[in-house]
């Protein structure tokens, strides 16, 4: 049921199709994040209309509420959230490791307190896989440890745990799951250290996962460090399997990631920014609270064909944001997702027709980054 078909390559950038039980995923692809079985402020109908082919749901949150067993009894995540296209679930690892003082890690797993009610829970590699089996996503992830990327000894220890847990995840998936219905991806760790990344790739590729994720990036390192890590990590991954960069989704990062051979991306950025009153455009981000938009009759972005831009002015959107109206969240979310999904389709087309390098150069030349390295070249 799972096959990655590589269709074209332009430099390192790849266009392909990942075939799944719930339909094909043309790549490169951006997956909106539906943390709690919903992409915030969006109806499934709108996601279909935007051409969304993959969404991500969160194991940690759905385990705590409403419970993975309940979702299984109701027919699985696809039926539960009325989404019949592919779904990817993360392992819950990033969330529990982000709990700080509320969690304790050992070689067997993680004990943590729920952020909802303080109740104590235990998450192990086996438990993470069992939860994801209940949820029924097409792509599921190994339980891994996601450390700070620039502390070598911490990263080394996390790699050892991640590798040991990957073996246990594989065993549990074979024992209690259905590999024909759910593809298990391994997660490469190693922080910003080339030798640790290389060792992680060697270990995990020997286990023959259905795909490979690059974890432990966009969690504290600089933009230059992230791109340099991709430069030496991505080429080591198998060419016949999808490559997934976890938690990355700004427009410039998507272009730079695709340029380095990444196939799949996810990020909360477009929906979170919308809830904070910001819009993504091809020239950078717009803060809709700014007074400059108060009497502006122009759309968010000239030429954008999304429902928001074809119907509403910046002045109206600023009013909604300032008044904290729900419609403001919805319209900005729709626009932000439309931009990223359109960007991915344009990059895919450019790879297929051999013009990706020119496309990427033109896009990044016009884009104004808001990162701490805005003056640095966006493609290194």
Secondary structure, 3 states (H helix, E strand, C coil): CCEEEEEEEECCEEEEEEEECCEEEEECEEEEECCCCCCCCCCHHHHHHCCCCEEEECHHHHHHCCCHHHHHHCCCHHHHCCCCCEEEECCCHHHHHCCHHHEEECCCEEEEECCCCCCEEEEEHHHHHHHHHHHCCCEEECCCCCCCCCCHHHHHHHHHHHHHHHHHHHHHHHHHCCCCCCEEEEEECCCCCHHHHHHHHHHHHCCCCCEEEECCCCCCCCHHHHHHHHHHHHHHCCCCCEEEECCCCCHHHHHHHHHCCCCEEEECHHHHHHHCCEEEECCEEEECCCHHHCCCCCCCCCCCCCHHHHHCCHHHHHHHHHCCCHHHHHHHHHHHHHHHHHHHHHHHHHHHCCCHHHHHHHHHHHCCCCCCCCCCCCCC
